[in-house]
Amino acid sequence: MLYHIIYELSLTLRIRKENMTMSPQYANRIETSALFLSGLCVVHCIGLPLLFLVVPVFANVFAFPDAFHAYALLLAVPLSLTSLIYGASQHRSFTPLAIGTFGLLLMAVALSEKYHHAEVILTLLGASSVALAHLSNWRRRTRCAVAPGGRN
């Protein structure tokens, strides 16, 4: 269903390869940055709690403000969507965009008070989905650039 909604949205916006101009190097930088942020998110969600368990004194050193997750999401959304939409315009596959959007939505839901008890799980699932989407997008863009006719 999400895939269908994104596909219809892309048709409405008329995302075409010719309309989306970006150098491959710039697209790779955006993709790398988004993938790096996803990795940092996973390290933040898993690594810091483990560190606090092993050495509790670090809990005071690495105290993050409550708004940290909201700011991280505000950075991740435009970066990820720019990269994934550009990739969809190049390789014409909306699967990475659908998976990435789903992951971003999971991370947004994790911020709500209603699901605060499942914040770590939702954030990990969301960040993993976004990372998977970026890896898939990168692979498809690379194949598209090398394939004759520019399409895989």
Secondary structure as a PSIPRED ss2 file (coil, helix, strand):
# PSIPRED VFORMAT (PSIPRED V4.0)

   1 M C   1.000  0.000  0.000
   2 L H   0.000  1.000  0.000
   3 Y H   0.000  1.000  0.000
   4 H H   0.000  1.000  0.000
   5 I H   0.000  1.000  0.000
   6 I H   0.000  1.000  0.000
   7 Y H   0.000  1.000  0.000
   8 E H   0.000  1.000  0.000
   9 L H   0.000  1.000  0.000
  10 S H   0.000  1.000  0.000
  11 L H   0.000  1.000  0.000
  12 T H   0.000  1.000  0.000
  13 L H   0.000  1.000  0.000
  14 R C   1.000  0.000  0.000
  15 I C   1.000  0.000  0.000
  16 R C   1.000  0.000  0.000
  17 K C   1.000  0.000  0.000
  18 E C   1.000  0.000  0.000
  19 N C   1.000  0.000  0.000
  20 M C   1.000  0.000  0.000
  21 T C   1.000  0.000  0.000
  22 M C   1.000  0.000  0.000
  23 S C   1.000  0.000  0.000
  24 P H   0.000  1.000  0.000
  25 Q H   0.000  1.000  0.000
  26 Y H   0.000  1.000  0.000
  27 A H   0.000  1.000  0.000
  28 N H   0.000  1.000  0.000
  29 R H   0.000  1.000  0.000
  30 I H   0.000  1.000  0.000
  31 E H   0.000  1.000  0.000
  32 T H   0.000  1.000  0.000
  33 S H   0.000  1.000  0.000
  34 A H   0.000  1.000  0.000
  35 L H   0.000  1.000  0.000
  36 F H   0.000  1.000  0.000
  37 L H   0.000  1.000  0.000
  38 S H   0.000  1.000  0.000
  39 G H   0.000  1.000  0.000
  40 L H   0.000  1.000  0.000
  41 C H   0.000  1.000  0.000
  42 V H   0.000  1.000  0.000
  43 V H   0.000  1.000  0.000
  44 H H   0.000  1.000  0.000
  45 C H   0.000  1.000  0.000
  46 I H   0.000  1.000  0.000
  47 G H   0.000  1.000  0.000
  48 L H   0.000  1.000  0.000
  49 P H   0.000  1.000  0.000
  50 L H   0.000  1.000  0.000
  51 L H   0.000  1.000  0.000
  52 F H   0.000  1.000  0.000
  53 L H   0.000  1.000  0.000
  54 V H   0.000  1.000  0.000
  55 V C   1.000  0.000  0.000
  56 P C   1.000  0.000  0.000
  57 V C   1.000  0.000  0.000
  58 F H   0.000  1.000  0.000
  59 A H   0.000  1.000  0.000
  60 N H   0.000  1.000  0.000
  61 V H   0.000  1.000  0.000
  62 F C   1.000  0.000  0.000
  63 A C   1.000  0.000  0.000
  64 F C   1.000  0.000  0.000
  65 P C   1.000  0.000  0.000
  66 D C   1.000  0.000  0.000
  67 A C   1.000  0.000  0.000
  68 F H   0.000  1.000  0.000
  69 H H   0.000  1.000  0.000
  70 A H   0.000  1.000  0.000
  71 Y H   0.000  1.000  0.000
  72 A H   0.000  1.000  0.000
  73 L H   0.000  1.000  0.000
  74 L H   0.000  1.000  0.000
  75 L H   0.000  1.000  0.000
  76 A H   0.000  1.000  0.000
  77 V H   0.000  1.000  0.000
  78 P H   0.000  1.000  0.000
  79 L H   0.000  1.000  0.000
  80 S H   0.000  1.000  0.000
  81 L H   0.000  1.000  0.000
  82 T H   0.000  1.000  0.000
  83 S H   0.000  1.000  0.000
  84 L H   0.000  1.000  0.000
  85 I H   0.000  1.000  0.000
  86 Y H   0.000  1.000  0.000
  87 G H   0.000  1.000  0.000
  88 A H   0.000  1.000  0.000
  89 S H   0.000  1.000  0.000
  90 Q H   0.000  1.000  0.000
  91 H H   0.000  1.000  0.000
  92 R C   1.000  0.000  0.000
  93 S C   1.000  0.000  0.000
  94 F C   1.000  0.000  0.000
  95 T H   0.000  1.000  0.000
  96 P H   0.000  1.000  0.000
  97 L H   0.000  1.000  0.000
  98 A H   0.000  1.000  0.000
  99 I H   0.000  1.000  0.000
 100 G H   0.000  1.000  0.000
 101 T H   0.000  1.000  0.000
 102 F H   0.000  1.000  0.000
 103 G H   0.000  1.000  0.000
 104 L H   0.000  1.000  0.000
 105 L H   0.000  1.000  0.000
 106 L H   0.000  1.000  0.000
 107 M H   0.000  1.000  0.000
 108 A H   0.000  1.000  0.000
 109 V H   0.000  1.000  0.000
 110 A H   0.000  1.000  0.000
 111 L H   0.000  1.000  0.000
 112 S C   1.000  0.000  0.000
 113 E H   0.000  1.000  0.000
 114 K H   0.000  1.000  0.000
 115 Y H   0.000  1.000  0.000
 116 H H   0.000  1.000  0.000
 117 H H   0.000  1.000  0.000
 118 A H   0.000  1.000  0.000
 119 E H   0.000  1.000  0.000
 120 V H   0.000  1.000  0.000
 121 I H   0.000  1.000  0.000
 122 L H   0.000  1.000  0.000
 123 T H   0.000  1.000  0.000
 124 L H   0.000  1.000  0.000
 125 L H   0.000  1.000  0.000
 126 G H   0.000  1.000  0.000
 127 A H   0.000  1.000  0.000
 128 S H   0.000  1.000  0.000
 129 S H   0.000  1.000  0.000
 130 V H   0.000  1.000  0.000
 131 A H   0.000  1.000  0.000
 132 L H   0.000  1.000  0.000
 133 A H   0.000  1.000  0.000
 134 H H   0.000  1.000  0.000
 135 L H   0.000  1.000  0.000
 136 S H   0.000  1.000  0.000
 137 N H   0.000  1.000  0.000
 138 W H   0.000  1.000  0.000
 139 R H   0.000  1.000  0.000
 140 R H   0.000  1.000  0.000
 141 R H   0.000  1.000  0.000
 142 T H   0.000  1.000  0.000
 143 R H   0.000  1.000  0.000
 144 C H   0.000  1.000  0.000
 145 A H   0.000  1.000  0.000
 146 V H   0.000  1.000  0.000
 147 A C   1.000  0.000  0.000
 148 P H   0.000  1.000  0.000
 149 G H   0.000  1.000  0.000
 150 G H   0.000  1.000  0.000
 151 R C   1.000  0.000  0.000
 152 N C   1.000  0.000  0.000
